[in-house]
Amino acid sequence: MTQKRIDISGKTSPYCLTVVRKEAKALKQSGELFITCDNFPAVTTSIPRIAREEGLTLETRTTSDGCWEITLTRQYHHPT
């Protein structure tokens, strides 16, 4: 299982979401991408859209400092 962390807190440029998209697309089977973010539209709209487009599961939780920790996971699929 691969795990990667990125922090896009305090950054509002579209470049940040490009990085999230690139890292999400690169996730291997059973991989996880942890994203720290403080931008409400990114957390509620942009990142969930990326997750849907890439077929990833998304889990969001609020941290004690008012940011969000988002976990994107690519599930392992057994060959049939």
mmCIF file as gemmi writes it, N, C-alpha and C atoms, coordinates in Angstrom:
data_model
loop_
_atom_site.group_PDB
_atom_site.id
_atom_site.type_symbol
_atom_site.label_atom_id
_atom_site.label_alt_id
_atom_site.label_comp_id
_atom_site.label_asym_id
_atom_site.label_entity_id
_atom_site.label_seq_id
_atom_site.pdbx_PDB_ins_code
_atom_site.Cartn_x
_atom_site.Cartn_y
_atom_site.Cartn_z
_atom_site.occupancy
_atom_site.B_iso_or_equiv
_atom_site.pdbx_formal_charge
_atom_site.auth_seq_id
_atom_site.auth_asym_id
_atom_site.pdbx_PDB_model_num
ATOM 1 N N . MET Axp A 1 ? 0.847 -1.179 0 1 0 ? 1 A 1
ATOM 2 C CA . MET Axp A 1 ? 0 0 0 1 0 ? 1 A 1
ATOM 3 C C . MET Axp A 1 ? 0.891 1.24 0 1 0 ? 1 A 1
ATOM 4 N N . THR Axp A 2 ? 0.636 2.127 -0.923 1 0 ? 2 A 1
ATOM 5 C CA . THR Axp A 2 ? 1.395 3.369 -0.973 1 0 ? 2 A 1
ATOM 6 C C . THR Axp A 2 ? 0.587 4.472 -0.308 1 0 ? 2 A 1
ATOM 7 N N . GLN Axp A 3 ? 1.304 5.347 0.357 1 0 ? 3 A 1
ATOM 8 C CA . GLN Axp A 3 ? 0.668 6.492 1.009 1 0 ? 3 A 1
ATOM 9 C C . GLN Axp A 3 ? 1.456 7.744 0.651 1 0 ? 3 A 1
ATOM 10 N N . LYS Axp A 4 ? 0.737 8.823 0.381 1 0 ? 4 A 1
ATOM 11 C CA . LYS Axp A 4 ? 1.371 10.096 0.08 1 0 ? 4 A 1
ATOM 12 C C . LYS Axp A 4 ? 0.592 11.19 0.784 1 0 ? 4 A 1
ATOM 13 N N . ARG Axp A 5 ? 1.304 12.203 1.247 1 0 ? 5 A 1
ATOM 14 C CA . ARG Axp A 5 ? 0.682 13.354 1.908 1 0 ? 5 A 1
ATOM 15 C C . ARG Axp A 5 ? 1.013 14.626 1.149 1 0 ? 5 A 1
ATOM 16 N N . ILE Axp A 6 ? -0.016 15.457 0.969 1 0 ? 6 A 1
ATOM 17 C CA . ILE Axp A 6 ? 0.222 16.788 0.415 1 0 ? 6 A 1
ATOM 18 C C . ILE Axp A 6 ? -0.575 17.799 1.232 1 0 ? 6 A 1
ATOM 19 N N . ASP Axp A 7 ? -0.036 18.988 1.361 1 0 ? 7 A 1
ATOM 20 C CA . ASP Axp A 7 ? -0.669 20.058 2.128 1 0 ? 7 A 1
ATOM 21 C C . ASP Axp A 7 ? -0.89 21.23 1.19 1 0 ? 7 A 1
ATOM 22 N N . ILE Axp A 8 ? -2.158 21.536 0.916 1 0 ? 8 A 1
ATOM 23 C CA . ILE Axp A 8 ? -2.468 22.679 0.06 1 0 ? 8 A 1
ATOM 24 C C . ILE Axp A 8 ? -3.128 23.802 0.863 1 0 ? 8 A 1
ATOM 25 N N . SER Axp A 9 ? -2.923 23.801 2.166 1 0 ? 9 A 1
ATOM 26 C CA . SER Axp A 9 ? -3.478 24.847 3.024 1 0 ? 9 A 1
ATOM 27 C C . SER Axp A 9 ? -2.836 26.187 2.698 1 0 ? 9 A 1
ATOM 28 N N . GLY Axp A 10 ? -3.655 27.226 2.7 1 0 ? 10 A 1
ATOM 29 C CA . GLY Axp A 10 ? -3.157 28.574 2.476 1 0 ? 10 A 1
ATOM 30 C C . GLY Axp A 10 ? -2.906 28.894 1.018 1 0 ? 10 A 1
ATOM 31 N N . LYS Axp A 11 ? -3.069 27.923 0.159 1 0 ? 11 A 1
ATOM 32 C CA . LYS Axp A 11 ? -2.847 28.13 -1.265 1 0 ? 11 A 1
ATOM 33 C C . LYS Axp A 11 ? -4.2 28.124 -1.961 1 0 ? 11 A 1
ATOM 34 N N . THR Axp A 12 ? -4.423 29.111 -2.808 1 0 ? 12 A 1
ATOM 35 C CA . THR Axp A 12 ? -5.726 29.188 -3.466 1 0 ? 12 A 1
ATOM 36 C C . THR Axp A 12 ? -5.635 29.08 -4.981 1 0 ? 12 A 1
ATOM 37 N N . SER Axp A 13 ? -4.459 28.822 -5.508 1 0 ? 13 A 1
ATOM 38 C CA . SER Axp A 13 ? -4.318 28.79 -6.961 1 0 ? 13 A 1
ATOM 39 C C . SER Axp A 13 ? -4.856 27.481 -7.536 1 0 ? 13 A 1
ATOM 40 N N . PRO Axp A 14 ? -5.301 27.526 -8.783 1 0 ? 14 A 1
ATOM 41 C CA . PRO Axp A 14 ? -5.751 26.296 -9.447 1 0 ? 14 A 1
ATOM 42 C C . PRO Axp A 14 ? -4.62 25.271 -9.573 1 0 ? 14 A 1
ATOM 43 N N . TYR Axp A 15 ? -3.387 25.719 -9.494 1 0 ? 15 A 1
ATOM 44 C CA . TYR Axp A 15 ? -2.252 24.813 -9.565 1 0 ? 15 A 1
ATOM 45 C C . TYR Axp A 15 ? -2.339 23.748 -8.476 1 0 ? 15 A 1
ATOM 46 N N . CYS Axp A 16 ? -2.796 24.119 -7.284 1 0 ? 16 A 1
ATOM 47 C CA . CYS Axp A 16 ? -2.914 23.167 -6.175 1 0 ? 16 A 1
ATOM 48 C C . CYS Axp A 16 ? -3.839 22.014 -6.544 1 0 ? 16 A 1
ATOM 49 N N . LEU Axp A 17 ? -4.948 22.331 -7.194 1 0 ? 17 A 1
ATOM 50 C CA . LEU Axp A 17 ? -5.883 21.279 -7.581 1 0 ? 17 A 1
ATOM 51 C C . LEU Axp A 17 ? -5.319 20.438 -8.719 1 0 ? 17 A 1
ATOM 52 N N . THR Axp A 18 ? -4.47 21.035 -9.543 1 0 ? 18 A 1
ATOM 53 C CA . THR Axp A 18 ? -3.78 20.272 -10.578 1 0 ? 18 A 1
ATOM 54 C C . THR Axp A 18 ? -2.864 19.241 -9.93 1 0 ? 18 A 1
ATOM 55 N N . VAL Axp A 19 ? -2.188 19.63 -8.852 1 0 ? 19 A 1
ATOM 56 C CA . VAL Axp A 19 ? -1.316 18.706 -8.117 1 0 ? 19 A 1
ATOM 57 C C . VAL Axp A 19 ? -2.155 17.58 -7.509 1 0 ? 19 A 1
ATOM 58 N N . VAL Axp A 20 ? -3.292 17.924 -6.915 1 0 ? 20 A 1
ATOM 59 C CA . VAL Axp A 20 ? -4.174 16.91 -6.328 1 0 ? 20 A 1
ATOM 60 C C . VAL Axp A 20 ? -4.629 15.937 -7.41 1 0 ? 20 A 1
ATOM 61 N N . ARG Axp A 21 ? -5.04 16.461 -8.565 1 0 ? 21 A 1
ATOM 62 C CA . ARG Axp A 21 ? -5.497 15.602 -9.667 1 0 ? 21 A 1
ATOM 63 C C . ARG Axp A 21 ? -4.371 14.669 -10.128 1 0 ? 21 A 1
ATOM 64 N N . LYS Axp A 22 ? -3.172 15.211 -10.286 1 0 ? 22 A 1
ATOM 65 C CA . LYS Axp A 22 ? -2.027 14.41 -10.736 1 0 ? 22 A 1
ATOM 66 C C . LYS Axp A 22 ? -1.717 13.287 -9.744 1 0 ? 22 A 1
ATOM 67 N N . GLU Axp A 23 ? -1.703 13.624 -8.447 1 0 ? 23 A 1
ATOM 68 C CA . GLU Axp A 23 ? -1.403 12.624 -7.42 1 0 ? 23 A 1
ATOM 69 C C . GLU Axp A 23 ? -2.52 11.587 -7.315 1 0 ? 23 A 1
ATOM 70 N N . ALA Axp A 24 ? -3.779 12.029 -7.469 1 0 ? 24 A 1
ATOM 71 C CA . ALA Axp A 24 ? -4.913 11.102 -7.415 1 0 ? 24 A 1
ATOM 72 C C . ALA Axp A 24 ? -4.849 10.121 -8.587 1 0 ? 24 A 1
ATOM 73 N N . LYS Axp A 25 ? -4.547 10.616 -9.766 1 0 ? 25 A 1
ATOM 74 C CA . LYS Axp A 25 ? -4.455 9.769 -10.945 1 0 ? 25 A 1
ATOM 75 C C . LYS Axp A 25 ? -3.328 8.746 -10.81 1 0 ? 25 A 1
ATOM 76 N N . ALA Axp A 26 ? -2.247 9.129 -10.119 1 0 ? 26 A 1
ATOM 77 C CA . ALA Axp A 26 ? -1.075 8.257 -9.975 1 0 ? 26 A 1
ATOM 78 C C . ALA Axp A 26 ? -1.229 7.2 -8.878 1 0 ? 26 A 1
ATOM 79 N N . LEU Axp A 27 ? -2.308 7.279 -8.085 1 0 ? 27 A 1
ATOM 80 C CA . LEU Axp A 27 ? -2.479 6.307 -7.008 1 0 ? 27 A 1
ATOM 81 C C . LEU Axp A 27 ? -2.563 4.899 -7.556 1 0 ? 27 A 1
ATOM 82 N N . LYS Axp A 28 ? -1.798 4.024 -6.974 1 0 ? 28 A 1
ATOM 83 C CA . LYS Axp A 28 ? -1.825 2.603 -7.339 1 0 ? 28 A 1
ATOM 84 C C . LYS Axp A 28 ? -2.951 1.923 -6.571 1 0 ? 28 A 1
ATOM 85 N N . GLN Axp A 29 ? -3.241 0.665 -6.908 1 0 ? 29 A 1
ATOM 86 C CA . GLN Axp A 29 ? -4.26 -0.087 -6.185 1 0 ? 29 A 1
ATOM 87 C C . GLN Axp A 29 ? -3.907 -0.132 -4.708 1 0 ? 29 A 1
ATOM 88 N N . SER Axp A 30 ? -4.88 0.048 -3.869 1 0 ? 30 A 1
ATOM 89 C CA . SER Axp A 30 ? -4.751 0.094 -2.409 1 0 ? 30 A 1
ATOM 90 C C . SER Axp A 30 ? -3.929 1.283 -1.934 1 0 ? 30 A 1
ATOM 91 N N . GLY Axp A 31 ? -3.747 2.289 -2.763 1 0 ? 31 A 1
ATOM 92 C CA . GLY Axp A 31 ? -2.99 3.477 -2.375 1 0 ? 31 A 1
ATOM 93 C C . GLY Axp A 31 ? -3.875 4.504 -1.695 1 0 ? 31 A 1
ATOM 94 N N . GLU Axp A 32 ? -3.235 5.361 -0.895 1 0 ? 32 A 1
ATOM 95 C CA . GLU Axp A 32 ? -3.957 6.428 -0.196 1 0 ? 32 A 1
ATOM 96 C C . GLU Axp A 32 ? -3.235 7.749 -0.402 1 0 ? 32 A 1
ATOM 97 N N . LEU Axp A 33 ? -4.028 8.799 -0.596 1 0 ? 33 A 1
ATOM 98 C CA . LEU Axp A 33 ? -3.513 10.153 -0.701 1 0 ? 33 A 1
ATOM 99 C C . LEU Axp A 33 ? -4.161 10.968 0.408 1 0 ? 33 A 1
ATOM 100 N N . PHE Axp A 34 ? -3.339 11.541 1.285 1 0 ? 34 A 1
ATOM 101 C CA . PHE Axp A 34 ? -3.825 12.369 2.393 1 0 ? 34 A 1
ATOM 102 C C . PHE Axp A 34 ? -3.6 13.824 2.018 1 0 ? 34 A 1
ATOM 103 N N . ILE Axp A 35 ? -4.666 14.601 2.04 1 0 ? 35 A 1
ATOM 104 C CA . ILE Axp A 35 ? -4.605 16.006 1.648 1 0 ? 35 A 1
ATOM 105 C C . ILE Axp A 35 ? -5.036 16.858 2.826 1 0 ? 35 A 1
ATOM 106 N N . THR Axp A 36 ? -4.22 17.83 3.196 1 0 ? 36 A 1
ATOM 107 C CA . THR Axp A 36 ? -4.591 18.814 4.204 1 0 ? 36 A 1
ATOM 108 C C . THR Axp A 36 ? -4.973 20.081 3.452 1 0 ? 36 A 1
ATOM 109 N N . CYS Axp A 37 ? -6.139 20.623 3.784 1 0 ? 37 A 1
ATOM 110 C CA . CYS Axp A 37 ? -6.67 21.763 3.033 1 0 ? 37 A 1
ATOM 111 C C . CYS Axp A 37 ? -7.49 22.661 3.949 1 0 ? 37 A 1
ATOM 112 N N . ASP Axp A 38 ? -7.455 23.964 3.681 1 0 ? 38 A 1
ATOM 113 C CA . ASP Axp A 38 ? -8.269 24.899 4.458 1 0 ? 38 A 1
ATOM 114 C C . ASP Axp A 38 ? -9.22 25.698 3.562 1 0 ? 38 A 1
ATOM 115 N N . ASN Axp A 39 ? -9.413 25.24 2.325 1 0 ? 39 A 1
ATOM 116 C CA . ASN Axp A 39 ? -10.243 25.945 1.364 1 0 ? 39 A 1
ATOM 117 C C . ASN Axp A 39 ? -11.579 25.217 1.211 1 0 ? 39 A 1
ATOM 118 N N . PHE Axp A 40 ? -12.653 25.845 1.708 1 0 ? 40 A 1
ATOM 119 C CA . PHE Axp A 40 ? -13.971 25.204 1.721 1 0 ? 40 A 1
ATOM 120 C C . PHE Axp A 40 ? -14.442 24.739 0.342 1 0 ? 40 A 1
ATOM 121 N N . PRO Axp A 41 ? -14.364 25.589 -0.712 1 0 ? 41 A 1
ATOM 122 C CA . PRO Axp A 41 ? -14.804 25.115 -2.031 1 0 ? 41 A 1
ATOM 123 C C . PRO Axp A 41 ? -13.992 23.924 -2.543 1 0 ? 41 A 1
ATOM 124 N N . ALA Axp A 42 ? -12.713 23.893 -2.261 1 0 ? 42 A 1
ATOM 125 C CA . ALA Axp A 42 ? -11.892 22.752 -2.69 1 0 ? 42 A 1
ATOM 126 C C . ALA Axp A 42 ? -12.336 21.488 -1.976 1 0 ? 42 A 1
ATOM 127 N N . VAL Axp A 43 ? -12.631 21.61 -0.685 1 0 ? 43 A 1
ATOM 128 C CA . VAL Axp A 43 ? -13.025 20.443 0.118 1 0 ? 43 A 1
ATOM 129 C C . VAL Axp A 43 ? -14.411 19.934 -0.262 1 0 ? 43 A 1
ATOM 130 N N . THR Axp A 44 ? -15.323 20.837 -0.562 1 0 ? 44 A 1
ATOM 131 C CA . THR Axp A 44 ? -16.708 20.43 -0.798 1 0 ? 44 A 1
ATOM 132 C C . THR Axp A 44 ? -17.059 20.199 -2.264 1 0 ? 44 A 1
ATOM 133 N N . THR Axp A 45 ? -16.263 20.739 -3.184 1 0 ? 45 A 1
ATOM 134 C CA . THR Axp A 45 ? -16.607 20.64 -4.599 1 0 ? 45 A 1
ATOM 135 C C . THR Axp A 45 ? -15.48 20.045 -5.444 1 0 ? 45 A 1
ATOM 136 N N . SER Axp A 46 ? -14.343 20.704 -5.466 1 0 ? 46 A 1
ATOM 137 C CA . SER Axp A 46 ? -13.274 20.342 -6.402 1 0 ? 46 A 1
ATOM 138 C C . SER Axp A 46 ? -12.658 18.979 -6.118 1 0 ? 46 A 1
ATOM 139 N N . ILE Axp A 47 ? -12.269 18.729 -4.886 1 0 ? 47 A 1
ATOM 140 C CA . ILE Axp A 47 ? -11.614 17.461 -4.558 1 0 ? 47 A 1
ATOM 141 C C . ILE Axp A 47 ? -12.602 16.29 -4.654 1 0 ? 47 A 1
ATOM 142 N N . PRO Axp A 48 ? -13.849 16.431 -4.187 1 0 ? 48 A 1
ATOM 143 C CA . PRO Axp A 48 ? -14.805 15.333 -4.413 1 0 ? 48 A 1
ATOM 144 C C . PRO Axp A 48 ? -15.017 15.03 -5.903 1 0 ? 48 A 1
ATOM 145 N N . ARG Axp A 49 ? -15.017 16.07 -6.748 1 0 ? 49 A 1
ATOM 146 C CA . ARG Axp A 49 ? -15.16 15.858 -8.189 1 0 ? 49 A 1
ATOM 147 C C . ARG Axp A 49 ? -13.98 15.054 -8.728 1 0 ? 49 A 1
ATOM 148 N N . ILE Axp A 50 ? -12.765 15.41 -8.301 1 0 ? 50 A 1
ATOM 149 C CA . ILE Axp A 50 ? -11.573 14.673 -8.722 1 0 ? 50 A 1
ATOM 150 C C . ILE Axp A 50 ? -11.685 13.214 -8.285 1 0 ? 50 A 1
ATOM 151 N N . ALA Axp A 51 ? -12.116 12.989 -7.055 1 0 ? 51 A 1
ATOM 152 C CA . ALA Axp A 51 ? -12.256 11.622 -6.536 1 0 ? 51 A 1
ATOM 153 C C . ALA Axp A 51 ? -13.238 10.822 -7.389 1 0 ? 51 A 1
ATOM 154 N N . ARG Axp A 52 ? -14.379 11.405 -7.716 1 0 ? 52 A 1
ATOM 155 C CA . ARG Axp A 52 ? -15.375 10.715 -8.549 1 0 ? 52 A 1
ATOM 156 C C . ARG Axp A 52 ? -14.804 10.381 -9.922 1 0 ? 52 A 1
ATOM 157 N N . GLU Axp A 53 ? -14.151 11.357 -10.532 1 0 ? 53 A 1
ATOM 158 C CA . GLU Axp A 53 ? -13.601 11.167 -11.879 1 0 ? 53 A 1
ATOM 159 C C . GLU Axp A 53 ? -12.537 10.072 -11.907 1 0 ? 53 A 1
ATOM 160 N N . GLU Axp A 54 ? -11.806 9.924 -10.813 1 0 ? 54 A 1
ATOM 161 C CA . GLU Axp A 54 ? -10.728 8.932 -10.753 1 0 ? 54 A 1
ATOM 162 C C . GLU Axp A 54 ? -11.176 7.606 -10.13 1 0 ? 54 A 1
ATOM 163 N N . GLY Axp A 55 ? -12.449 7.516 -9.718 1 0 ? 55 A 1
ATOM 164 C CA . GLY Axp A 55 ? -12.966 6.286 -9.132 1 0 ? 55 A 1
ATOM 165 C C . GLY Axp A 55 ? -12.396 6.002 -7.752 1 0 ? 55 A 1
ATOM 166 N N . LEU Axp A 56 ? -12.156 7.05 -6.979 1 0 ? 56 A 1
ATOM 167 C CA . LEU Axp A 56 ? -11.561 6.916 -5.648 1 0 ? 56 A 1
ATOM 168 C C . LEU Axp A 56 ? -12.617 7.098 -4.57 1 0 ? 56 A 1
ATOM 169 N N . THR Axp A 57 ? -12.392 6.466 -3.42 1 0 ? 57 A 1
ATOM 170 C CA . THR Axp A 57 ? -13.25 6.75 -2.27 1 0 ? 57 A 1
ATOM 171 C C . THR Axp A 57 ? -12.682 7.963 -1.553 1 0 ? 57 A 1
ATOM 172 N N . LEU Axp A 58 ? -13.554 8.711 -0.927 1 0 ? 58 A 1
ATOM 173 C CA . LEU Axp A 58 ? -13.173 9.959 -0.269 1 0 ? 58 A 1
ATOM 174 C C . LEU Axp A 58 ? -13.681 9.947 1.162 1 0 ? 58 A 1
ATOM 175 N N . GLU Axp A 59 ? -12.829 10.343 2.069 1 0 ? 59 A 1
ATOM 176 C CA . GLU Axp A 59 ? -13.209 10.495 3.472 1 0 ? 59 A 1
ATOM 177 C C . GLU Axp A 59 ? -12.688 11.848 3.933 1 0 ? 59 A 1
ATOM 178 N N . THR Axp A 60 ? -13.534 12.612 4.598 1 0 ? 60 A 1
ATOM 179 C CA . THR Axp A 60 ? -13.165 13.953 5.046 1 0 ? 60 A 1
ATOM 180 C C . THR Axp A 60 ? -13.396 14.072 6.539 1 0 ? 60 A 1
ATOM 181 N N . ARG Axp A 61 ? -12.445 14.699 7.216 1 0 ? 61 A 1
ATOM 182 C CA . ARG Axp A 61 ? -12.635 14.997 8.634 1 0 ? 61 A 1
ATOM 183 C C . ARG Axp A 61 ? -12.039 16.371 8.922 1 0 ? 61 A 1
ATOM 184 N N . THR Axp A 62 ? -12.596 17.039 9.917 1 0 ? 62 A 1
ATOM 185 C CA . THR Axp A 62 ? -12.103 18.348 10.337 1 0 ? 62 A 1
ATOM 186 C C . THR Axp A 62 ? -11.028 18.161 11.395 1 0 ? 62 A 1
ATOM 187 N N . THR Axp A 63 ? -9.955 18.921 11.273 1 0 ? 63 A 1
ATOM 188 C CA . THR Axp A 63 ? -8.877 18.844 12.254 1 0 ? 63 A 1
ATOM 189 C C . THR Axp A 63 ? -9.088 19.902 13.327 1 0 ? 63 A 1
ATOM 190 N N . SER Axp A 64 ? -8.328 19.808 14.405 1 0 ? 64 A 1
ATOM 191 C CA . SER Axp A 64 ? -8.49 20.735 15.531 1 0 ? 64 A 1
ATOM 192 C C . SER Axp A 64 ? -8.112 22.169 15.166 1 0 ? 64 A 1
ATOM 193 N N . ASP Axp A 65 ? -7.314 22.358 14.115 1 0 ? 65 A 1
ATOM 194 C CA . ASP Axp A 65 ? -6.909 23.709 13.74 1 0 ? 65 A 1
ATOM 195 C C . ASP Axp A 65 ? -7.803 24.319 12.659 1 0 ? 65 A 1
ATOM 196 N N . GLY Axp A 66 ? -8.948 23.703 12.388 1 0 ? 66 A 1
ATOM 197 C CA . GLY Axp A 66 ? -9.908 24.255 11.447 1 0 ? 66 A 1
ATOM 198 C C . GLY Axp A 66 ? -9.658 23.892 10 1 0 ? 66 A 1
ATOM 199 N N . CYS Axp A 67 ? -8.729 23.027 9.736 1 0 ? 67 A 1
ATOM 200 C CA . CYS Axp A 67 ? -8.476 22.536 8.38 1 0 ? 67 A 1
ATOM 201 C C . CYS Axp A 67 ? -9.247 21.243 8.174 1 0 ? 67 A 1
ATOM 202 N N . TRP Axp A 68 ? -9.156 20.707 6.998 1 0 ? 68 A 1
ATOM 203 C CA . TRP Axp A 68 ? -9.729 19.405 6.699 1 0 ? 68 A 1
ATOM 204 C C . TRP Axp A 68 ? -8.612 18.457 6.322 1 0 ? 68 A 1
ATOM 205 N N . GLU Axp A 69 ? -8.777 17.224 6.713 1 0 ? 69 A 1
ATOM 206 C CA . GLU Axp A 69 ? -7.9 16.139 6.283 1 0 ? 69 A 1
ATOM 207 C C . GLU Axp A 69 ? -8.751 15.264 5.38 1 0 ? 69 A 1
ATOM 208 N N . ILE Axp A 70 ? -8.355 15.17 4.132 1 0 ? 70 A 1
ATOM 209 C CA . ILE Axp A 70 ? -9.099 14.412 3.14 1 0 ? 70 A 1
ATOM 210 C C . ILE Axp A 70 ? -8.264 13.187 2.773 1 0 ? 70 A 1
ATOM 211 N N . THR Axp A 71 ? -8.898 12.051 2.748 1 0 ? 71 A 1
ATOM 212 C CA . THR Axp A 71 ? -8.217 10.826 2.351 1 0 ? 71 A 1
ATOM 213 C C . THR Axp A 71 ? -8.867 10.3 1.087 1 0 ? 71 A 1
ATOM 214 N N . LEU Axp A 72 ? -8.066 10.157 0.039 1 0 ? 72 A 1
ATOM 215 C CA . LEU Axp A 72 ? -8.515 9.54 -1.196 1 0 ? 72 A 1
ATOM 216 C C . LEU Axp A 72 ? -7.889 8.156 -1.259 1 0 ? 72 A 1
ATOM 217 N N . THR Axp A 73 ? -8.691 7.151 -1.568 1 0 ? 73 A 1
ATOM 218 C CA . THR Axp A 73 ? -8.207 5.772 -1.583 1 0 ? 73 A 1
ATOM 219 C C . THR Axp A 73 ? -8.621 5.083 -2.874 1 0 ? 73 A 1
ATOM 220 N N . ARG Axp A 74 ? -7.663 4.391 -3.462 1 0 ? 74 A 1
ATOM 221 C CA . ARG Axp A 74 ? -7.967 3.54 -4.605 1 0 ? 74 A 1
ATOM 222 C C . ARG Axp A 74 ? -8.074 2.124 -4.068 1 0 ? 74 A 1
ATOM 223 N N . GLN Axp A 75 ? -9.255 1.554 -4.142 1 0 ? 75 A 1
ATOM 224 C CA . GLN Axp A 75 ? -9.506 0.228 -3.597 1 0 ? 75 A 1
ATOM 225 C C . GLN Axp A 75 ? -8.857 -0.837 -4.454 1 0 ? 75 A 1
ATOM 226 N N . TYR Axp A 76 ? -8.422 -1.88 -3.799 1 0 ? 76 A 1
ATOM 227 C CA . TYR Axp A 76 ? -7.857 -3.026 -4.493 1 0 ? 76 A 1
ATOM 228 C C . TYR Axp A 76 ? -8.98 -3.882 -5.036 1 0 ? 76 A 1
ATOM 229 N N . HIS Axp A 77 ? -8.895 -4.238 -6.291 1 0 ? 77 A 1
ATOM 230 C CA . HIS Axp A 77 ? -9.896 -5.098 -6.908 1 0 ? 77 A 1
ATOM 231 C C . HIS Axp A 77 ? -9.242 -6.41 -7.273 1 0 ? 77 A 1
ATOM 232 N N . HIS Axp A 78 ? -9.782 -7.506 -6.739 1 0 ? 78 A 1
ATOM 233 C CA . HIS Axp A 78 ? -9.256 -8.828 -7.057 1 0 ? 78 A 1
ATOM 234 C C . HIS Axp A 78 ? -9.587 -9.174 -8.505 1 0 ? 78 A 1
ATOM 235 N N . PRO Axp A 79 ? -8.629 -9.73 -9.222 1 0 ? 79 A 1
ATOM 236 C CA . PRO Axp A 79 ? -8.941 -10.15 -10.588 1 0 ? 79 A 1
ATOM 237 C C . PRO Axp A 79 ? -9.944 -11.317 -10.562 1 0 ? 79 A 1
ATOM 238 N N . THR Axp A 80 ? -10.843 -11.31 -11.522 1 0 ? 80 A 1
ATOM 239 C CA . THR Axp A 80 ? -11.842 -12.381 -11.565 1 0 ? 80 A 1
ATOM 240 C C . THR Axp A 80 ? -11.613 -13.28 -12.745 1 0 ? 80 A 1
